[in-house]
Amino acid sequence: MADERLEMIAFQIISHVGTAKSLVMEALYAAKEGDFVLAEEKIEESKKYFVEGHKVHASLIQKEAAGDKVEYSLLFMHAEDQLMSTETISELVKEMIEMYKRFGK
């Protein structure tokens, strides 16, 4: 796989999951202010971006599984790190929102 193509895929992953992470944090800030409706909307919106990032990542894995060798790069490693950290942050924020609901502000 050409380096330029891999860079574009890495940037797509970073863009999608970066947007997802921003939305998750906006959800947390909304919950902190007691606006749980907005918090849930932000969480739902973030899921769409995360799924898009995950689809791009999965397509790359499928290509490698099909024999199209993928060269590892620092940029791609960063994209995978962003993907994993966004997933972790999303799960933690969902739990924190539930705590805000239970214990108030």
C-alpha positions in Angstrom: 0.0 0.0 0.0 1.4 3.4 -1.0 2.5 5.7 1.9 0.3 8.5 0.6 -2.8 6.3 0.7 -2.0 5.1 4.3 -1.5 8.7 5.3 -4.9 9.6 4.0 -6.5 6.7 5.8 -4.7 7.7 9.1 -5.9 11.3 8.7 -9.5 10.0 8.1 -9.3 8.0 11.3 -7.9 10.9 13.3 -10.5 13.3 11.9 -13.5 11.1 12.7 -12.4 10.0 16.2 -11.1 13.5 17.0 -14.6 14.8 16.3 -16.1 12.0 18.4 -13.8 12.8 21.3 -14.7 16.5 21.2 -18.4 15.6 21.2 -18.0 13.3 24.1 -16.3 16.0 26.1 -19.1 18.4 25.2 -21.5 15.8 26.5 -19.6 15.7 29.8 -19.7 19.5 30.1 -23.4 19.6 29.4 -24.0 16.9 32.1 -21.9 18.9 34.5 -24.4 21.8 33.9 -27.3 19.5 34.4 -28.4 19.4 30.7 -28.7 15.7 30.3 -30.8 15.9 27.1 -27.9 17.8 25.4 -25.4 15.4 26.9 -27.3 12.4 25.4 -27.5 14.1 22.0 -23.8 14.7 22.1 -23.1 11.1 23.0 -25.3 9.9 20.1 -23.7 12.2 17.7 -20.2 11.1 18.8 -21.1 7.5 18.2 -21.7 8.2 14.5 -18.2 9.7 14.1 -16.6 7.0 16.1 -18.2 4.3 14.0 -17.0 6.1 10.8 -13.4 6.1 12.2 -13.7 2.5 13.1 -15.0 1.6 9.7 -12.0 3.2 8.1 -9.7 1.3 10.4 -11.5 -2.0 9.8 -11.2 -1.5 6.0 -7.4 -1.2 6.4 -7.3 -4.4 8.4 -9.3 -6.2 5.8 -6.9 -5.0 3.1 -3.9 -6.4 5.0 -5.8 -9.6 5.6 -6.3 -9.9 1.9 -2.6 -9.7 1.2 -2.1 -5.9 0.6 0.8 -5.3 3.0 0.4 -2.2 5.2 3.6 -0.5 6.3 3.5 0.7 9.8 4.1 4.4 10.4 4.2 6.8 13.3 1.1 8.6 11.8 -0.9 5.4 11.6 0.2 4.5 15.2 -1.1 7.9 16.3 -4.4 7.2 14.5 -4.8 3.9 16.3 -3.9 5.5 19.6 -6.6 8.2 19.0 -9.1 5.5 18.1 -8.4 3.5 21.3 -8.3 6.5 23.6 -11.5 7.9 22.2 -13.2 4.6 22.9 -11.9 4.6 26.5 -12.8 8.2 27.1 -16.3 7.6 25.7 -17.0 4.8 28.1 -15.7 6.8 31.1 -17.7 9.9 30.1 -20.9 7.8 29.9 -20.3 6.5 33.4 -19.5 10.0 34.6 -22.8 11.3 33.1 -24.6 8.5 35.0 -22.9 9.7 38.2 -24.0 13.3 37.6 -27.6 12.0 37.1 -27.4 10.1 40.4 -25.6 12.6 42.6 -26.6 15.9 41.0 -24.2 18.7 40.3 
